């Protein structure tokens, strides 16, 4: 039990998000490398039924912290409850999802446990018991490799949509341990919570993103991207220019002072390709650029480019996708 | 209301980044240095609270001599004074040590509220705020896109997947600031502000003056070890879909690429 790898799982919308499964898989690979077992900590409210899912990804034991006080992420509550639990079983490493809450919790825990944390990692290696992690820095222009010397406990958060999500051979019946949650002292709380009811696919973790920039000319024109996104099963993002102009909410902004996304396909529509935008999407597997300016910098980084007026091209593209989908269904 | 804002100086993203000979740092010639954008948002949030409640805004920072320029910019925006942690090698001691130094500086100032950007755009370690709050034993509210106070508590709004959450904490508390330029629209320093900033006090506090033991801050024992930096591979330009096609033809070809090459549909 001591020295197992520990993964921190999230569960706040009723199901465990894919990034937590990626982290569980990565935790399994690290545990095999170190010759130890894998435990998970799942925190939230009414989540116990989800715990077994983690067994499918190689988790041996799941500690469940289930309490109404933990329904929403409140840093000091989570850090107190999880920190006390983790201290009781001395993990050899702790992996987190690099979601906003995951990173915030990891930071608070790193001070609580006095163990250094490297955030937003894209690769973990383990050689002779030494753990190394690689992360992007300087807007993705460089990578930094870090190494922990035992007995330091590596704390690592994993960037979504990078680590391979791997079903554990044969699946596992994970042992579920319900941990009593004592009333948590705290001076902060959630006072209200609203859903936006947009029904759209969330940006973070989306496989395909369609993003609009200054070339969209007006907020009202984004409906053509929303239609394209619906047909593609994509999320809709925006450049800083579109958000600054008030056309799209800040939560849709992709870039250095927005979200960093890592989709399979990023379709940049009417976006010139400033380096600050690239900082938010430069690791996309494929970049497609639609812009009527052949000199737009985005074309120098795009895998596929189309020099066309987006107002003609996007509806044509949407139509062609519909045709393909109906012919293959 | 007394507010402390922690700021970091980072390279402007337009700057060319080259790895220096030791393989563990970047070459600094030609770099343009700016206030980390999220810390700039935090300064703006602090100034708005000061306008509403009265009080003072103190900037806390660390770094080599060039960081004074960023401190003066924050003072020119309207902050009142600054504390500079006087230990140049602080960054090399590891993040937990940096957080300890900031926590000591904040503890000494005894503000009602501490603010900082939720992440810095250089190393993107996204940890200083929560680490400082944990060490101080304060609550922290993360990634605020709005911030109000009634003097005894602070309320923020933050975005979460599929919605938004309002959170509240009793003071003293720490808030990390998120959002974007569109959310905060940080004020530009005015000319009178720039002139006044030259006379505002910037106090240097060495580690022992912050109640810390310098022996605990040894860069040679920094953890975890930074092994090396690598440049990211350049993305090469790909294919422009053209070949004499018209709009519909290009769309059809792109769809084929999405289907066959990118496996997206």
Interface residues (C-beta under 8 A of the other chain):
Chain A: X13 X72 X73 X74 X75 X76 X79 X100 X101 X103 X104 X106 X107 X108 X110 X111 X112 X114 X116 X117 X118 X119 X120 X132 X135 X136 X137 X138 X139 X140 X141 X142 X143 X144 X145 X146 X147 X148 X149 X152 X154 X186 X187 X188 X189 X190 X191 X192 X193 X194 X195 X196 X202 X204 X207 X208 X232 X240 X243 X244 X246 X250 X251 X253 X256 X257 X258 X264 X265 X275 X276 X279 X282 X285 X286 X287 X288 X299 X300 X301 X302 X303 X304 X305 X306 X307 X308 X312 X313 X316 X317 X319 X320 X321 X323 X324 X325
Chain B: X11 X13 X14 X17 X19 X26 X37 X38 X94 X95 X96 X99 X118 X121 X122 X123 X124 X125 X126 X127 X128 X129 X130 X131 X133 X134 X135 X138 X139 X140 X141 X142 X143 X145 X155 X159 X160 X161 X162 X163 X164 X165 X166 X167 X168 X169 X170 X173 X176 X179 X180 X181 X182 X183 X223 X224 X225 X226 X227 X228 X229 X230 X231 X232 X235 X237 X238 X239 X240 X241 X242 X247 X248 X250 X251 X252 X254 X255 X257 X258 X259 X261 X262 X263 X264 X265
